[in-house]
Amino acid sequence: MVKVYKYRLYPNQEQITSINKHFECGKFIYDWILNRKVKTYQKEKSEPSCFTFINYLPKLKEVQFDFKTGKISFPKIGKINALLYKKFEGRIKTCTLFKAKRDKYYISIVVNDRKKIIKNNFPSKSIIVYF
């Protein structure tokens, strides 16, 4: 079963600057790839697949979580204090760092805990209430 966890981050000023630079780089890469797709379509009348652009992206590095000290370690940014309220188990599929309103930073982690989903054997109009 896939679960999503969201944690609040508390970066210092130097880390905020580094995070914002990474956000700008991500925007630049997205715009560059979109521009290349448009030009390729105009030239060849066929749209390239996303797999043609994977080689242009940098390889992803591993994010490490330390639940005892409440820190998340990012490559090139360092260890950031976080409110790690719940420990997760399973294989991490994605980690998304984002900025919310009023300069609050969060990380969203999608985890596959490899548990099977129980199929619903009830009629389609039934309502299941969990307590």
Backbone bond lengths (Angstrom), bond angles and torsions (degrees), N, CA, C in turn:
res aa  C-N    CA-C-N  psi(-1)  N-CA   C-N-CA  omega(-1)  CA-C   N-CA-C  phi
1 M - - - 1.436 - - 1.533 108.13 -
2 V 1.289 115.98 139.84 1.459 121.53 -179.60 1.526 108.85 -93.18
3 K 1.336 116.04 129.86 1.462 121.71 178.44 1.525 108.91 -125.85
4 V 1.328 115.13 152.69 1.462 121.38 179.83 1.522 108.47 -120.28
5 Y 1.337 115.78 132.40 1.451 122.33 176.79 1.527 108.42 -119.51
6 K 1.315 115.99 140.68 1.463 121.01 -179.78 1.527 107.78 -125.69
7 Y 1.341 115.33 125.28 1.460 121.31 -178.84 1.523 110.08 -122.15
8 R 1.308 116.08 145.34 1.464 121.90 177.18 1.523 108.69 -87.36
9 L 1.341 116.13 135.93 1.464 122.39 179.10 1.521 109.77 -106.33
10 Y 1.328 116.00 149.42 1.452 122.49 177.61 1.537 109.48 -127.25
11 P 1.334 117.09 74.80 1.475 119.70 -178.80 1.524 111.66 -77.29
12 N 1.349 115.43 153.93 1.469 119.39 173.57 1.533 108.78 -83.75
13 Q 1.319 117.64 179.70 1.469 121.26 -172.95 1.536 112.11 -64.04
14 E 1.308 117.23 -39.23 1.473 121.10 178.77 1.534 110.69 -64.62
15 Q 1.325 116.86 -40.99 1.458 121.28 179.04 1.527 111.26 -69.02
16 I 1.335 117.55 -35.57 1.465 121.14 176.91 1.520 110.23 -61.83
17 T 1.324 116.99 -43.04 1.464 121.26 177.13 1.521 110.89 -60.57
18 S 1.316 117.34 -44.20 1.459 121.69 179.66 1.532 111.53 -65.84
19 I 1.334 117.41 -41.71 1.467 121.46 178.59 1.522 109.89 -62.21
20 N 1.336 117.19 -44.67 1.469 120.76 -179.81 1.525 111.51 -63.77
21 K 1.333 117.84 -35.22 1.466 120.51 175.35 1.525 110.69 -64.34
22 H 1.334 116.97 -40.51 1.464 120.54 177.90 1.521 111.11 -65.37
23 F 1.332 117.33 -37.43 1.466 120.29 176.18 1.526 110.51 -62.27
24 E 1.325 117.17 -43.15 1.466 121.05 179.41 1.528 110.99 -64.88
25 C 1.322 117.15 -39.32 1.474 120.49 177.22 1.532 110.53 -63.72
26 G 1.319 117.16 -40.12 1.462 120.61 177.93 1.519 111.78 -63.09
27 K 1.324 117.07 -40.81 1.465 120.99 177.11 1.524 110.77 -64.02
28 F 1.336 116.20 -41.35 1.463 120.86 179.59 1.525 110.74 -62.85
29 I 1.335 117.09 -45.47 1.469 121.07 -179.43 1.522 110.49 -63.12
30 Y 1.340 116.70 -43.20 1.468 120.12 178.55 1.528 111.00 -60.57
31 D 1.329 117.13 -47.02 1.474 121.00 179.75 1.524 111.54 -63.50
32 W 1.334 117.08 -39.07 1.459 121.62 -179.46 1.536 110.42 -64.83
33 I 1.345 116.42 -45.52 1.465 120.12 179.66 1.522 110.66 -64.95
34 L 1.321 117.10 -41.58 1.460 120.42 178.49 1.524 111.01 -62.28
35 N 1.326 117.46 -41.33 1.462 122.15 177.78 1.531 110.93 -62.79
36 R 1.323 117.11 -42.85 1.472 121.05 178.18 1.523 111.65 -63.74
37 K 1.338 117.27 -39.93 1.463 120.56 178.45 1.527 111.31 -64.06
38 V 1.343 116.95 -41.45 1.463 120.75 179.93 1.521 110.44 -65.47
39 K 1.330 116.62 -45.28 1.474 120.09 179.61 1.529 111.90 -63.67
40 T 1.333 116.44 -40.45 1.464 119.91 178.44 1.523 110.72 -64.56
41 Y 1.315 116.84 -40.38 1.463 120.02 179.45 1.531 111.10 -66.32
42 Q 1.324 116.73 -41.06 1.461 119.73 179.62 1.523 111.58 -66.77
43 K 1.309 116.47 -33.99 1.458 121.38 -177.27 1.529 112.36 -80.74
44 E 1.327 117.22 -47.57 1.461 121.63 -172.43 1.531 113.96 -108.88
45 K 1.317 118.34 -5.27 1.468 123.71 -178.12 1.529 113.08 58.24
46 S 1.311 116.18 28.00 1.462 121.44 173.29 1.527 108.30 -140.07
47 E 1.300 114.87 139.12 1.459 119.54 -177.57 1.518 110.17 -89.56
48 P 1.345 117.98 128.18 1.470 119.69 178.36 1.524 110.45 -71.39
49 S 1.312 115.98 150.40 1.465 119.87 178.88 1.529 109.92 -78.73
50 C 1.309 114.70 167.23 1.466 119.24 179.85 1.527 111.55 -66.90
51 F 1.330 117.19 -23.18 1.460 120.64 -177.82 1.535 112.17 -69.89
52 T 1.328 117.84 -21.00 1.466 119.69 178.06 1.524 111.12 -70.37
53 F 1.326 117.31 -22.32 1.462 120.91 -176.83 1.524 113.76 -99.94
54 I 1.310 117.51 -5.83 1.465 120.24 -177.89 1.528 111.56 -62.19
55 N 1.331 117.73 -35.82 1.465 120.57 -179.21 1.523 112.28 -66.89
56 Y 1.339 117.87 -20.87 1.455 120.82 178.59 1.530 112.73 -78.87
57 L 1.304 116.69 -21.96 1.460 120.50 -177.16 1.520 110.80 -81.49
58 P 1.327 116.38 145.59 1.465 118.29 176.29 1.522 110.80 -69.35
59 K 1.295 115.37 152.16 1.458 119.98 178.82 1.528 108.79 -68.60
60 L 1.321 114.93 139.39 1.458 119.90 -179.58 1.519 110.19 -77.51
61 K 1.308 115.68 143.23 1.451 120.89 178.47 1.522 108.56 -107.94
62 E 1.283 115.90 163.64 1.450 120.91 -175.02 1.523 111.52 -81.98
63 V 1.323 115.35 136.58 1.454 122.83 173.67 1.512 107.15 -95.09
64 Q 1.349 117.05 132.68 1.450 120.74 -176.32 1.521 110.21 -112.68
65 F 1.326 116.11 138.75 1.453 122.83 -178.08 1.516 109.60 -113.01
66 D 1.337 116.52 131.89 1.456 121.72 175.44 1.532 107.19 -120.06
67 F 1.319 116.72 99.70 1.451 121.40 -175.21 1.521 112.59 -74.15
68 K 1.337 118.10 -22.56 1.466 120.71 179.57 1.524 111.20 -70.55
69 T 1.336 117.03 -44.61 1.464 120.44 -178.35 1.522 112.57 -93.99
70 G 1.330 118.05 -10.83 1.462 121.13 179.86 1.514 112.61 73.41
71 K 1.338 117.03 40.03 1.465 120.89 -179.31 1.525 110.52 -127.60
72 I 1.339 114.28 147.05 1.456 121.53 174.28 1.516 106.70 -117.31
73 S 1.333 117.08 129.60 1.456 122.34 -177.73 1.525 109.81 -101.59
74 F 1.330 115.07 119.37 1.458 122.21 177.68 1.522 108.96 -107.96
75 P 1.343 117.91 141.66 1.462 118.55 173.76 1.527 109.59 -67.15
76 K 1.308 117.61 139.91 1.464 126.62 177.82 1.523 114.31 69.54
77 I 1.332 118.91 -4.59 1.463 121.26 177.27 1.520 109.93 -114.23
78 G 1.320 115.92 -41.30 1.458 120.55 179.56 1.514 111.71 108.54
79 K 1.338 115.36 -165.86 1.457 121.12 -179.18 1.521 109.37 -87.51
80 I 1.333 115.04 127.42 1.458 121.64 -179.35 1.521 108.71 -114.92
81 N 1.329 116.19 133.75 1.460 120.49 175.30 1.522 109.28 -65.29
82 A 1.329 116.07 141.15 1.465 120.73 -177.85 1.512 109.51 -145.89
83 L 1.305 115.03 157.70 1.452 121.74 174.89 1.527 107.37 -94.94
84 L 1.337 115.97 87.62 1.465 122.43 -177.61 1.524 108.09 -91.58
85 Y 1.313 116.24 85.46 1.454 121.85 -172.57 1.520 113.69 -81.77
86 K 1.327 117.84 -21.84 1.463 120.33 -177.57 1.514 109.70 -141.75
87 K 1.325 115.64 130.18 1.455 120.69 179.07 1.524 109.26 -83.36
88 F 1.315 115.87 137.61 1.461 119.87 179.83 1.519 110.34 -109.98
89 E 1.312 114.69 156.81 1.460 121.46 177.39 1.511 108.50 -126.68
90 G 1.310 116.42 148.47 1.453 121.38 178.14 1.513 111.82 119.69
91 R 1.306 114.51 -172.07 1.470 121.87 -177.22 1.523 109.74 -92.15
92 I 1.331 116.57 127.56 1.456 121.58 178.47 1.526 108.59 -75.61
93 K 1.330 115.71 125.50 1.462 120.57 178.54 1.522 110.33 -92.46
94 T 1.342 117.35 -50.06 1.461 121.14 179.02 1.526 110.17 -144.31
95 C 1.326 114.41 152.85 1.460 122.80 170.99 1.517 107.15 -128.12
96 T 1.321 116.60 125.35 1.457 120.89 -179.34 1.515 108.91 -121.54
97 L 1.302 115.52 120.26 1.453 122.20 177.03 1.519 107.41 -95.27
98 F 1.334 117.62 128.92 1.460 119.09 -179.73 1.520 110.98 -144.86
99 K 1.326 113.64 160.69 1.451 121.92 -178.38 1.522 108.35 -110.77
100 A 1.320 117.02 126.17 1.459 122.01 179.02 1.531 108.95 -97.31
101 K 1.301 115.12 -173.54 1.464 119.92 179.53 1.516 110.63 -61.33
102 R 1.313 114.74 153.65 1.475 123.03 177.43 1.516 112.96 58.93
103 D 1.320 116.68 36.31 1.465 123.22 174.19 1.530 114.06 56.49
104 K 1.310 116.32 41.45 1.463 120.79 173.44 1.514 107.68 -101.38
105 Y 1.339 116.11 134.94 1.448 121.80 -177.01 1.528 109.58 -108.92
106 Y 1.338 115.22 141.01 1.457 122.27 -179.55 1.520 109.51 -136.54
107 I 1.329 114.87 160.11 1.458 120.76 170.56 1.525 107.06 -127.23
108 S 1.318 114.93 134.59 1.456 122.27 178.24 1.523 107.46 -111.96
109 I 1.326 116.00 126.06 1.458 121.04 -175.23 1.518 109.05 -120.05
110 V 1.333 116.35 125.09 1.454 122.07 176.61 1.525 107.25 -100.45
111 V 1.341 115.61 123.45 1.454 122.03 -174.50 1.526 109.69 -124.27
112 N 1.320 116.04 136.21 1.464 121.55 173.46 1.523 106.57 -102.22
113 D 1.330 116.24 110.35 1.469 119.40 -177.99 1.528 112.89 -89.61
114 R 1.331 117.20 4.10 1.469 124.97 173.77 1.528 113.58 61.52
115 K 1.325 116.06 24.85 1.460 119.63 173.54 1.515 107.96 -94.07
116 K 1.313 116.04 147.27 1.456 120.37 -178.69 1.524 110.43 -79.86
117 I 1.312 114.90 144.56 1.453 121.28 176.53 1.521 108.13 -84.46
118 I 1.307 116.34 132.63 1.458 120.43 178.51 1.520 108.52 -78.17
119 K 1.321 115.90 126.85 1.460 120.00 -179.11 1.520 110.18 -75.02
120 N 1.318 114.60 145.33 1.449 121.56 178.68 1.525 109.04 -84.33
121 N 1.322 117.40 113.83 1.455 121.87 -179.99 1.526 112.26 -96.55
122 F 1.314 116.79 7.01 1.455 121.30 -178.77 1.524 110.26 -85.50
123 P 1.321 117.57 160.77 1.467 119.91 175.35 1.530 111.20 -59.20
124 S 1.316 116.33 157.85 1.460 120.68 -173.16 1.521 113.81 -65.84
125 K 1.326 119.01 -21.51 1.458 121.10 -178.56 1.523 112.79 -95.66
126 S 1.306 117.76 7.77 1.455 120.27 -179.22 1.523 110.48 -82.74
127 I 1.324 115.43 155.98 1.460 121.95 178.47 1.509 107.40 -118.04
128 I 1.315 115.39 129.67 1.461 120.48 179.83 1.520 107.73 -106.00
129 V 1.318 115.93 128.03 1.466 121.27 -179.94 1.517 107.35 -115.49
130 Y 1.343 116.27 126.62 1.454 121.86 178.64 1.526 108.23 -104.46
131 F 1.326 115.74 138.49 1.461 120.62 178.14 1.498 110.27 -112.62
